[in-house]
Amino acid sequence: MCATQKVEATGQVASPKELLALYRMMVTIRRTEEQLAKAYQQGLIHGACHTYVGEEAIAAGVCAHLRVDDAVFSTHRGHGHALAKGVPPREVIAELYGRVTGCSRGRGGSMHLFAPEVGLMGTSGIVGPSILQATGAGYSFMLLKTDRVGVAFFGDGAVNNGAFHEGLNLASIWKLPVLFVCENNQYATEIAFSYAAGNPNVGERGAAYGLPGLTIDGNDVLAVYAAAGEAIARARAGGGPTLLECRTYRTRAHAEGMRDAGYRTQEEVEQWKVQDPITRYRGHVQESGAADARALDAIDEEVAALVAEAADFAYNSPWPDPGTAHDFVYDMAAAMQPGAG
Ligand SMILES: Cc1ncc(C[n+]2csc(CCOP(=O)(O)OP(=O)(O)O)c2C)c(N)n1
C-alpha cells in the first residue's frame, strides 16, 4: 500500500506488559472517538469534531515513550494525542461537551485541549504551529539542561507550510530534543497529498535539513513504537531531532458532519480498513502468544465500560458559570498598563 522503510527495533522491543498497554491505548482512543461521533449526531458537541479513527497506532506508539514532563503539541485532530499523553477520557469528552469538568474547563472544545499537568500543551485549529511550538519547547529543555523532549504531531497538510521549514531547520542547527511526527493520512481535507506535494516522501525531507528522516507504516503500532523509541532516546541523549513520517489513513470524514465523497473512492477507504491498526495488532498479539482472544476481549470490555462512564460523567457535568467568562483570559493591553502585576 505504501513504500515504507523497514525500521530495526534496536533496543525498543516492547515487553508483554507494554504490548498490552499499546493495545489498551489504541482501543481507548477508538472507543472515545466512536462515542464522540455519536455525541456529535446527538447535538452534544459544540464546535468541530475531527476524529482520529484509523490513526490510533501513531499516538499510542509515540506517547508510550514519553514522560509527564515531556511536551506534546498537537493539531485539530488531537483527541488521540491527548488520551495517549494521559488526559482521562472523561476530561476529553467533557471538554467537547463544553462542560466545566473538561480538560480546558469547557472553554476550548475539540481543538483547544490543554492539560499541562500531563504535558499536553495544546491542540490547535491552525495547521502548522505545533512544529514551531515543539521546537520552542526543545529549545527551552536544552537551555534548562534537562533530558525532556518536545513532540510535534502534524498532518501532511502542514509540511508545505513555512512552519515546517523553519522548525526543522532551527531544530537541526541547534540539535534540539524534538520529534517531528507527520501523520500522513493522504489528504488535507479533500486535497490528496500526492497532488499537493512535489516530493510526496516526507521522510526524505529530513535530509534537506540534515536530520534523520524516516517513513514508516503508521498503522503498525510496533513500527511506530520502535522508530519513536529510538528517536526519543536519541533526543534525550543530546543527539538532536528526528522527522518521522507515519503513513496512515483516516477512515471517517475529515470532520463529523462533513460530506465524505467526491475526492476519494469507497474502494480506497475499504482497502485501508483492511489495514486497520487495531485489528492488525490484535492478530499480532495473539500470534506472538502475548495474550489470547479472551484477555484482549477483557480489555475491550474494560475500555467500553470506562468510556461509557466517561460519557455519563460528561453529560451530567455542569456548564461553566457565565460569570466566569473573563477568567483565564489574558488581556495584553491591561498587562501593559503601568503598575500592572
Ligand atoms: C494555517 C491554516 N490553513 C488552513 C486551514 C484550514 N484547514 C483546516 S484542517 C485542514 C487540512 C489539514 O490537513 P492535514 O494537516 O493533513 O491534517 P488532517 O486533517 O489530514 O489530519 C485545513 C487546510 C487551517 N486550519 N490553518
The ligand as an ORCA input file, in Angstrom:
! r2SCAN-3c Opt
* xyz 1 1
  C      -2.885     27.716      8.523
  C      -4.182     27.028      8.163
  N      -4.530     26.942      6.867
  C      -5.684     26.317      6.531
  C      -6.507     25.796      7.490
  C      -7.805     25.090      7.111
  N      -7.685     23.646      7.351
  C      -8.234     23.063      8.431
  S      -7.922     21.415      8.508
  C      -7.056     21.478      7.071
  C      -6.444     20.231      6.486
  C      -5.337     19.748      7.309
  O      -4.803     18.572      6.753
  P      -3.665     17.814      7.472
  O      -2.693     18.770      8.055
  O      -3.135     16.805      6.524
  O      -4.383     17.100      8.692
  P      -5.580     16.048      8.669
  O      -6.849     16.845      8.731
  O      -5.468     15.262      7.419
  O      -5.376     15.250      9.891
  C      -7.001     22.765      6.565
  C      -6.292     23.143      5.307
  C      -6.116     25.943      8.834
  N      -6.861     25.454      9.823
  N      -4.943     26.552      9.139
*
